[in-house]
Amino acid sequence: FLCLPDKAAVEAAELMENQDTILIDASTAHRTSPGWAYGFAELSKAHRQAIAASKRIANPGCHASGVIAAAYPLVQAGLLPKDYPLSAHSITGYSGGGKKMIAQYEAADRDAALDSPRQYGLGLNHKHLPEIQAQLGLATPPVFNPIVCDFYAGMAVSLPLVASHLKGHPSRKQLEEIYTAHYQGAAFLRVEPAPQDGFLPANLLTGTNRMGIYVLGNDELMTVVCVFDNLGKGASGAAVQNMNIALGLPEDHYLH
């Protein structure tokens, strides 16, 4: 596993002369690089086969995992045009910001601004956008709003959709069926019904490698929400899953 800043990850990968050694890079450095498998096995048979056969695997970004999981089935079904003006919103726990941000949030004398949700990536050039655009084949990257909140771990990525702008004007139920069929048999991804109390917590699956996919709204305006742990399916959980696949082990080895 390479758990390094991008530049160091590139240098470390170049130093690895043994091509039989499996490298799984958790940085952003190789997610769009030729010769590196994109480590999101549930997206397609081709993704899974590439992970199983490759010695170089790029672990997906946490925000990117949610956006891609929500949009990829629509692209594959031919419903989401490549020029669709995609946008996404992501609420994440502060652990996604690394040691420095964790220390800021957990400091006794922290700034009062940390009590409130904080939008970041204000220049709309978030580092996960290249892999999102590449995996979805979009003409332009989505407008992406990441928001960090005062809880340790968990993530909810929302993809707003206007049915009349999708090919065939699908209903909410039809979209739900597309997701269910696309992720059928997936060990860690499952389409879930809308919560009965009307609230969807971002930390619902913290401590697991699972991702819940919710198709919410009505037949005109919909939101597809992916809920997962930014440290699980959005990071180390996905890395272990990729390791299991690459080594021929049971996919859920060490995972739940």
Legacy VTK file of the C-alpha trace (Angstrom):
# vtk DataFile Version 3.0
C-alpha trace
ASCII
DATASET POLYDATA
POINTS 256 float
0.000 0.000 0.000
1.195 3.504 -0.819
-0.240 5.981 1.705
1.805 8.991 0.659
1.372 12.489 -0.798
0.996 12.455 -4.589
4.587 13.370 -5.468
6.027 10.824 -3.032
3.630 8.145 -4.331
4.864 8.709 -7.885
8.482 8.470 -6.748
7.811 5.337 -4.711
6.037 3.631 -7.612
8.918 4.423 -9.937
11.388 2.901 -7.463
9.476 -0.383 -7.445
11.367 -2.373 -10.083
9.729 -5.724 -9.299
6.727 -5.791 -11.608
5.277 -8.806 -9.780
4.723 -6.783 -6.621
1.167 -5.471 -6.307
0.990 -1.757 -5.515
-2.232 -0.167 -4.277
-1.913 3.613 -4.268
-4.216 5.537 -1.937
-3.129 8.936 -3.290
-4.574 10.916 -6.195
-1.445 10.403 -8.270
-2.363 7.407 -10.439
-6.158 7.456 -10.678
-6.131 8.475 -14.330
-2.741 6.996 -15.235
-2.423 4.453 -18.075
-1.522 1.018 -16.803
-3.199 1.514 -13.424
-6.502 -0.228 -12.685
-9.156 1.974 -11.110
-10.035 0.208 -7.864
-13.825 0.254 -7.842
-14.753 -3.346 -8.575
-18.535 -2.911 -8.401
-18.674 -0.533 -11.360
-18.369 -3.246 -14.016
-16.971 -6.670 -14.828
-14.153 -4.918 -16.668
-13.182 -2.971 -13.539
-13.179 -6.124 -11.432
-11.142 -8.077 -13.979
-8.614 -5.260 -14.254
-8.135 -5.193 -10.472
-7.718 -8.972 -10.356
-5.133 -8.938 -13.145
-3.222 -5.740 -12.398
-0.102 -5.177 -10.332
-0.843 -1.447 -10.161
-4.162 -0.389 -8.597
-5.305 3.168 -7.888
-7.640 3.411 -4.919
-10.574 5.788 -5.620
-11.064 9.068 -3.791
-13.759 9.205 -1.122
-15.916 11.923 -2.722
-15.284 10.417 -6.141
-16.544 7.023 -4.986
-19.947 8.508 -4.169
-20.284 10.588 -7.340
-19.169 7.754 -9.618
-21.319 5.127 -7.880
-24.354 7.382 -8.368
-23.701 8.354 -11.994
-22.008 5.317 -13.566
-25.133 3.106 -13.880
-26.952 5.959 -15.643
-24.085 6.410 -18.098
-23.991 2.685 -18.817
-27.778 2.587 -19.304
-27.534 5.407 -21.836
-29.658 7.763 -19.735
-27.017 10.322 -18.783
-25.653 12.182 -21.825
-21.958 12.993 -21.813
-22.802 16.703 -21.945
-25.264 16.553 -19.011
-24.579 19.499 -16.642
-23.813 17.250 -13.686
-23.547 18.625 -10.175
-22.938 16.915 -6.850
-22.848 17.763 -3.154
-20.868 15.842 -0.569
-21.070 16.043 3.223
-18.122 14.471 4.996
-16.777 13.957 8.480
-13.632 15.864 9.362
-11.392 12.779 9.388
-11.230 13.112 5.595
-9.031 16.169 6.058
-6.203 14.175 7.626
-4.188 14.695 10.797
-4.099 18.485 10.637
-7.869 18.876 10.283
-8.574 16.209 12.908
-6.378 18.131 15.350
-8.223 21.372 14.549
-11.639 19.842 15.187
-10.600 18.047 18.349
-8.701 20.948 19.925
-10.163 22.253 23.191
-9.791 25.879 22.073
-10.944 25.407 18.488
-12.424 28.174 16.352
-16.210 28.595 16.635
-16.446 28.377 12.831
-15.841 24.638 13.143
-19.204 24.266 14.873
-20.852 24.939 11.513
-20.752 22.960 8.261
-18.019 24.447 6.064
-17.995 24.382 2.274
-14.545 24.083 0.700
-13.016 23.590 -2.736
-14.413 27.036 -3.445
-12.538 27.344 -6.738
-14.455 24.298 -8.065
-11.232 22.498 -8.954
-11.333 19.681 -6.397
-8.620 17.042 -6.810
-11.173 14.245 -7.325
-12.678 15.821 -10.448
-10.254 14.264 -12.993
-11.065 10.701 -11.944
-14.800 11.459 -11.868
-14.708 12.881 -15.383
-12.530 10.047 -16.673
-14.613 7.205 -15.215
-17.907 8.713 -16.364
-16.668 9.895 -19.757
-18.140 13.351 -19.235
-17.467 16.203 -21.632
-16.869 18.517 -18.685
-16.292 17.879 -14.971
-19.291 18.259 -12.643
-19.913 21.259 -10.439
-18.890 19.760 -7.139
-19.659 21.091 -3.641
-17.774 19.346 -0.803
-18.820 20.247 2.753
-17.002 19.227 5.926
-19.010 18.930 9.145
-18.402 18.463 12.865
-18.509 14.657 13.029
-15.573 12.273 12.758
-16.422 9.861 9.952
-19.158 9.237 7.406
-20.153 10.653 4.053
-23.302 11.401 2.038
-22.809 12.261 -1.633
-25.890 13.640 -3.415
-26.422 13.724 -7.175
-29.399 15.943 -8.175
-31.166 14.832 -11.361
-33.862 16.394 -13.529
-35.799 13.573 -15.208
-36.705 15.596 -18.307
-32.975 16.052 -19.042
-32.293 12.316 -18.919
-32.861 10.225 -22.029
-36.298 8.633 -21.986
-37.506 10.741 -19.042
-37.319 7.819 -16.553
-39.442 7.713 -13.421
-37.975 7.496 -9.946
-38.976 3.839 -9.762
-37.271 3.104 -13.082
-34.059 4.699 -11.852
-34.205 2.647 -8.674
-34.584 -0.509 -10.769
-31.555 0.475 -12.886
-29.383 0.830 -9.795
-30.675 -2.414 -8.298
-29.895 -4.321 -11.504
-26.484 -2.701 -11.977
-25.270 -3.485 -8.453
-26.999 -6.855 -8.133
-24.739 -9.300 -6.331
-22.388 -6.615 -5.037
-21.037 -7.536 -1.623
-20.894 -3.997 -0.273
-23.274 -1.838 -2.359
-27.043 -2.003 -1.960
-30.028 0.093 -3.029
-32.015 1.082 0.042
-35.540 2.479 0.549
-35.993 6.046 1.745
-35.790 6.338 5.566
-39.266 6.386 7.082
-38.480 9.265 9.440
-37.531 11.578 6.569
-33.863 11.967 7.582
-30.748 10.384 6.065
-27.646 10.545 8.329
-24.236 10.839 6.703
-22.672 8.625 9.395
-25.140 5.760 8.966
-22.516 3.250 7.752
-19.494 4.421 9.711
-17.147 1.582 10.603
-18.095 -0.553 7.598
-17.065 -1.007 3.959
-20.690 -0.757 2.828
-22.380 1.838 0.665
-26.123 2.501 0.692
-27.657 3.989 -2.459
-30.916 5.920 -2.145
-33.034 7.139 -5.067
-35.115 9.915 -3.551
-37.616 12.491 -4.800
-40.366 12.126 -7.382
-40.780 11.441 -11.086
-39.575 14.914 -12.106
-36.904 15.866 -9.567
-34.678 13.227 -7.992
-31.583 12.940 -5.844
-29.407 9.854 -5.784
-27.568 9.719 -2.452
-24.643 7.430 -1.650
-23.973 6.988 2.066
-20.744 5.336 3.242
-17.745 5.731 5.516
-15.141 8.077 4.058
-12.529 5.957 5.877
-14.142 2.672 4.791
-15.509 2.294 1.273
-14.069 5.755 0.654
-10.529 4.834 1.683
-8.967 1.931 3.617
-11.947 -0.398 3.277
-11.804 -0.089 -0.499
-8.032 -0.633 -0.390
-8.410 -3.893 1.550
-11.192 -4.984 -0.805
-8.904 -4.321 -3.791
-6.095 -6.238 -2.089
-8.398 -9.222 -1.556
-9.450 -9.249 -5.204
-5.873 -8.868 -6.460
-4.647 -11.724 -4.227
-7.551 -14.018 -5.078
-8.918 -13.931 -1.521
-12.609 -13.737 -0.584
-13.690 -10.168 -1.321
-15.006 -9.606 2.199
-11.861 -10.944 3.939
-11.227 -8.668 6.957
-14.240 -6.532 5.960
-17.889 -6.125 6.965
LINES 1 257
256 0 1 2 3 4 5 6 7 8 9 10 11 12 13 14 15 16 17 18 19 20 21 22 23 24 25 26 27 28 29 30 31 32 33 34 35 36 37 38 39 40 41 42 43 44 45 46 47 48 49 50 51 52 53 54 55 56 57 58 59 60 61 62 63 64 65 66 67 68 69 70 71 72 73 74 75 76 77 78 79 80 81 82 83 84 85 86 87 88 89 90 91 92 93 94 95 96 97 98 99 100 101 102 103 104 105 106 107 108 109 110 111 112 113 114 115 116 117 118 119 120 121 122 123 124 125 126 127 128 129 130 131 132 133 134 135 136 137 138 139 140 141 142 143 144 145 146 147 148 149 150 151 152 153 154 155 156 157 158 159 160 161 162 163 164 165 166 167 168 169 170 171 172 173 174 175 176 177 178 179 180 181 182 183 184 185 186 187 188 189 190 191 192 193 194 195 196 197 198 199 200 201 202 203 204 205 206 207 208 209 210 211 212 213 214 215 216 217 218 219 220 221 222 223 224 225 226 227 228 229 230 231 232 233 234 235 236 237 238 239 240 241 242 243 244 245 246 247 248 249 250 251 252 253 254 255
